[in-house]
Amino acid sequence: MSTKTHFDILLIVCLIFNLTGCNEKTAHPQKKAGNPSEKTIDEKIAAVDKEKYDAGMLKLANGDTTGLWPVKPQPYPLKGAILPFKRIVAYYGNLYSKNMGILGEYPPKELWEKLHREIEAWEKADPATPVQPAIHYIAVVAQQGPMKDGTYRMRMPENQIDSVLAIANMGNAIVFLDIQVGLSTVEKEVPLLEKYLKMPHVHLAIDPEFSMKDGTPPGKKIGTYDAEDINYCSDFLVNLVRENNLPPKIFVIHRFTKHMITNYKQINLHPEVQLVINMDGWGAPPLKLNTYKQYIWREPVQFTGFKLFYKNDLRQFPHRMLTPAELMRLQPHPIYIQYQ
């Protein structure tokens, strides 16, 4: 995704508002003293259909013989896990901008008509895997100019997040709240969404592209997250799941360059969180497929995703998007599909 494209997007958002985020996998994370829900964690794990889970993970590997996929070792998820039992198909964007994704381009009824057509295409490409619709909303938007606190990020108002929840409810969809931290941090931004993340159907996403650790304004270069940042977010979700007796949270991290995620082998996995590395780059099919191989297949974490762009993917020859049938040839199969 080019920095110029995002520069234009961020400018539009600013104008609208008028304003000058060793595979050392941890199957049993450290427990917090005095949490009564932790007495049932082993029971929840035991309740998961482990045989079905293993079969699903093997299916996702799609015949990979390198030993990279499926990822081992990894913990079995708690009861109520969505992955790998369903494929998530999401519409992405922000309600304030038509340029940030399809979510802001159409009224809800038309939006759902389009999303249902994509769901049908995926059901046809992989009839054995049910589709879970999703709305993926950018709840914290990186900015080209500094805010009063110097963070270069704008938090969306709660009434807009509530509108997204209402749109999702129209189609029995789950919701992802996406964070672009700018010069802020996940430690500052994620807890502010706690009341929403406590909802069973609301999940988290973070975008390294706009995590500017060296103070560079967003849009000038590609940002980065380290395993430490990712583990902070996972630990936050783990505690929410335990304290509120929730089903596992899905946690999406976008990626299309090597430096966007550092020290991937140190990313911890938990029964309470299902982690997806989402191939976020745009361009012609060969470029996108190579990006998936280089940065998603080659550095395995747990689950994989793939973003498709209705506009940007058409810019380069042969001026078309990849199809579900083509993506089903990938090793591993992406289990999270995002349309922008």
C-alpha positions in Angstrom: 0.0 0.0 0.0 1.7 3.2 -1.1 2.5 6.0 1.4 1.1 8.5 -1.1 -2.3 6.8 -1.1 -2.4 6.9 2.7 -1.2 10.5 2.7 -4.2 11.5 0.6 -6.5 9.4 2.8 -5.3 11.0 6.0 -5.6 14.5 4.5 -9.2 13.8 3.7 -9.9 12.6 7.3 -8.2 15.7 8.7 -10.2 18.1 6.5 -13.5 16.4 7.5 -12.8 16.9 11.2 -11.2 20.4 10.6 -8.2 19.4 12.6 -4.8 21.6 12.4 -1.1 1.3 16.3 11.8 -19.0 18.7 8.1 -19.3 18.0 8.2 -19.4 21.8 4.5 -20.1 21.9 2.9 -20.0 25.4 0.2 -22.6 25.7 -0.3 -21.7 29.4 0.3 -18.0 30.0 1.1 -16.9 33.5 -2.1 -16.7 35.6 -3.3 -13.7 37.5 -3.9 -14.3 41.2 -7.4 -14.2 42.5 -9.2 -14.5 39.2 -12.0 -17.0 39.7 -12.6 -17.6 36.0 -9.1 -19.2 35.8 -10.4 -22.3 37.6 -12.3 -23.2 34.5 -9.6 -22.5 31.8 -8.4 -26.2 31.6 -12.1 -27.3 31.5 -12.7 -24.9 28.6 -9.7 -26.1 26.7 -10.8 -29.7 27.2 -14.3 -28.8 25.9 -12.8 -27.8 22.5 -13.1 -30.5 19.8 -9.3 -31.0 19.4 -9.6 -33.5 16.7 -11.7 -31.1 14.6 -9.3 -28.3 15.3 -6.3 -30.3 14.2 -8.1 -31.3 11.1 -9.0 -27.7 10.3 -5.4 -26.6 10.8 -4.2 -29.3 8.6 -6.7 -28.3 5.9 -5.5 -24.7 6.1 -1.9 -25.9 5.5 -3.1 -27.1 2.1 -0.4 -29.7 1.7 2.6 -27.6 2.9 5.5 -30.0 3.3 8.1 -27.5 4.7 7.1 -28.0 8.3 6.2 -24.4 8.7 2.4 -25.0 8.5 0.5 -25.8 10.5 2.4 -23.9 13.2 3.6 -26.2 16.0 3.5 -26.0 19.0 0.4 -24.0 19.6 -2.3 -24.1 22.3 -5.8 -25.3 21.6 -8.3 -22.4 21.8 -11.0 -22.0 24.4 -14.5 -23.1 23.6 -16.3 -20.7 21.2 -13.2 -20.2 18.9 -14.1 -19.1 15.4 -10.9 -20.2 13.7 -10.3 -22.5 11.8 -13.9 -23.6 11.9 -15.2 -20.6 9.9 -13.6 -18.2 7.3 -14.0 -14.6 8.1 -14.9 -12.3 5.2 -14.7 -8.6 6.2 -15.5 -5.2 4.8 -12.9 -2.6 5.9 -12.9 1.2 6.2 -14.0 4.3 8.1 -17.5 5.8 8.0 -16.1 9.3 7.5 -14.1 8.6 4.4 -15.0 7.0 1.0 -11.2 6.7 0.3 -10.3 4.6 3.3 -12.3 1.5 2.2 -15.6 0.3 1.1 -17.1 0.6 4.6 -17.4 4.4 4.0 -18.6 4.2 0.4 -22.1 2.9 0.5 -25.2 3.1 2.8 -25.6 0.0 5.0 -28.2 -1.8 2.9 -26.2 -1.6 -0.3 -23.0 -2.4 1.7 -24.6 -5.7 2.9 -25.8 -6.6 -0.6 -22.2 -6.3 -1.8 -20.7 -8.2 1.1 -23.2 -11.0 0.7 -22.1 -11.4 -2.9 -18.5 -11.8 -1.7 -19.6 -14.3 1.0 -21.4 -16.4 -1.7 -18.2 -16.4 -3.8 -16.2 -17.8 -0.9 -18.8 -20.4 0.0 -18.6 -21.6 -3.6 -14.8 -21.7 -3.6 -14.7 -23.6 -0.3 -18.1 -25.2 0.5 -16.7 -27.1 3.5 -15.9 -23.9 5.4 -18.8 -21.7 6.6 -18.3 -17.9 6.3 -18.5 -15.5 9.2 -19.2 -11.9 8.0 -17.3 -9.1 9.6 -17.1 -5.3 9.7 -13.5 -4.1 10.1 -13.6 -0.5 11.3 -10.6 1.9 11.7 -11.3 3.2 15.2 -8.0 5.2 15.6 -6.9 6.9 12.4 -3.3 8.1 11.8 -3.0 11.7 10.7 -0.6 13.7 8.5 -0.5 16.5 11.1 0.1 16.5 14.9 -2.8 16.5 17.3 -2.6 18.8 20.4 -0.8 16.0 22.2 1.7 15.5 19.3 0.4 11.9 18.6 -0.6 12.2 14.9 -3.6 10.0 15.5 -7.3 10.7 15.8 -9.7 8.6 17.9 -13.1 8.1 16.4 -16.1 9.2 18.6 -18.0 6.5 20.4 -21.2 7.3 18.4 -19.4 6.3 15.2 -18.3 3.0 16.8 -21.9 2.5 17.9 -23.0 3.0 14.4 -20.6 0.4 13.2 -22.0 -2.1 15.8 -25.5 -1.4 14.4 -24.3 -2.0 10.8 -22.7 -5.2 11.9 -25.9 -6.3 13.7 -27.8 -6.1 10.4 -25.9 -9.1 9.1 -25.0 -11.0 12.2 -21.4 -9.9 11.7 -18.5 -9.7 14.1 -16.6 -6.4 14.5 -12.9 -5.6 14.3 -11.7 -2.3 15.8 -8.5 -1.3 14.0 -5.8 1.0 15.6 -3.3 3.2 13.7 -1.3 4.7 16.6 0.8 7.3 14.7 3.1 8.6 17.4 1.0 7.1 20.2 1.4 3.5 21.4 -0.7 0.4 21.8 -0.4 0.7 25.6 -2.2 4.1 25.4 -4.8 3.2 22.7 -5.9 -0.3 23.3 -7.2 0.1 26.8 -9.5 3.0 25.7 -11.5 0.4 23.6 -12.0 -1.9 26.6 -15.7 -1.4 26.9 -16.1 -2.6 23.3 -13.6 -5.3 23.4 -15.5 -6.8 26.4 -18.3 -7.5 23.9 -18.1 -11.2 22.7 -18.4 -10.2 19.0 -15.8 -7.4 19.0 -12.2 -8.1 18.2 -8.9 -6.2 17.7 -6.6 -5.2 14.9 -3.4 -3.1 14.8 -1.6 -1.6 11.8 2.2 -1.5 12.0 2.3 0.7 8.9 1.3 3.7 11.0 3.3 2.9 14.2 6.0 5.5 13.9 8.5 4.7 16.6 11.2 7.1 15.4 8.9 10.1 15.4 8.4 10.3 11.6 4.9 11.5 10.7 2.6 8.8 9.4 2.6 8.4 5.6 6.3 9.4 5.2 7.5 5.8 5.7 6.3 2.4 6.7 6.1 1.9 10.5 6.7 -1.2 12.6 5.7 -3.3 15.6 7.9 -5.6 17.6 6.8 -8.9 19.2 6.7 -6.9 22.5 3.9 -4.7 21.2 2.0 -7.6 19.8 2.4 -9.5 23.1 1.1 -6.5 25.1 -2.1 -6.5 23.0 -2.5 -10.3 23.3 -2.0 -10.1 27.1 -4.6 -7.4 27.3 -7.1 -9.6 25.4 -6.2 -12.6 27.5 -7.1 -10.8 30.7 -10.4 -9.5 29.2 -11.4 -13.1 28.1 -10.6 -14.5 31.5 -12.1 -11.8 33.6 -15.4 -11.7 31.5 -15.7 -15.4 30.6 -15.6 -14.5 26.9 -14.9 -16.7 23.9 -11.5 -16.3 22.3 -10.7 -12.9 20.7 -9.3 -12.7 17.2 -6.3 -10.4 16.9 -5.3 -9.2 13.4 -1.9 -7.6 12.6 -1.4 -6.2 9.1 1.8 -6.8 7.2 3.3 -6.3 3.7 7.0 -5.7 4.5 9.6 -7.6 6.6 10.2 -4.7 9.0 6.6 -4.2 9.8 6.9 -7.1 12.3 10.1 -7.7 14.1 11.1 -10.7 16.3 8.1 -12.7 15.1 9.5 -15.9 16.8 8.9 -14.2 20.2 5.2 -13.7 19.6 3.3 -15.6 22.2 0.2 -17.6 21.5 -2.6 -18.2 24.0 -5.8 -20.2 24.2 -7.7 -17.0 24.7 -6.5 -15.2 21.5 -6.4 -16.3 17.8 -3.7 -14.4 16.0 -3.9 -13.5 12.3 -1.2 -12.0 10.2 -3.0 -10.3 7.3 -1.3 -9.7 4.0 -2.1 -6.0 3.5 -0.3 -5.0 0.3 -2.0 -3.9 -3.0 -1.0 -4.4 -6.6 -1.1 -6.9 -9.4 -1.7 -10.6 -8.6 2.0 -11.8 -8.9 3.1 -9.0 -6.5 0.5 -9.8 -3.9 1.2 -13.5 -4.1 4.9 -13.0 -3.7 4.3 -10.7 -0.7 2.2 -13.4 0.9 5.0 -15.9 0.4 7.8 -13.7 1.6 6.2 -12.2 4.7 3.3 -14.4 5.7 4.2 -18.0 4.7 7.9 -17.6 5.4 7.4 -16.3 9.0 4.6 -18.3 10.4 2.7 -17.2 13.6 -0.7 -18.9 13.7 -3.4 -17.9 11.1 -3.2 -15.9 7.9 -5.3 -13.3 6.2 -5.4 -11.6 2.8 -6.6 -8.2 1.8 -8.2 -7.4 -1.6 -8.6 -3.9 -2.9 -11.5 -2.9 -5.1 -9.5 0.0 -6.5 -5.8 -0.2 -5.8 -5.5 -3.8 -7.1 -6.8 -2.7 -10.4 -4.1 -0.1 -11.0 -1.4 -2.4 -12.3 -1.6 -4.9 -15.2 -3.6 -7.1 -15.6 -5.9 -4.7 -13.7 -7.9 -7.3 -11.7 -8.3 -8.7 -8.3 -7.4 -12.2 -7.2 -10.3 -14.5 -7.0 -11.3 -16.8 -4.1 -10.4 -19.8 -6.2 -6.9 -18.5 -6.7 -6.5 -17.7 -3.1 -7.6 -21.2 -2.2 -4.4 -22.5 -3.9 -2.2 -20.7 -1.4 -0.2 -22.5 1.3 -1.6 -21.9 3.8 -5.1 -21.0 3.0 -6.0 -17.5 4.3 -8.8 -17.9 6.8 -9.4 -14.1 7.1 -10.3 -12.2 4.0 -10.6 -8.4 4.0 -12.0 -6.2 1.2 -11.1 -2.5 1.2 
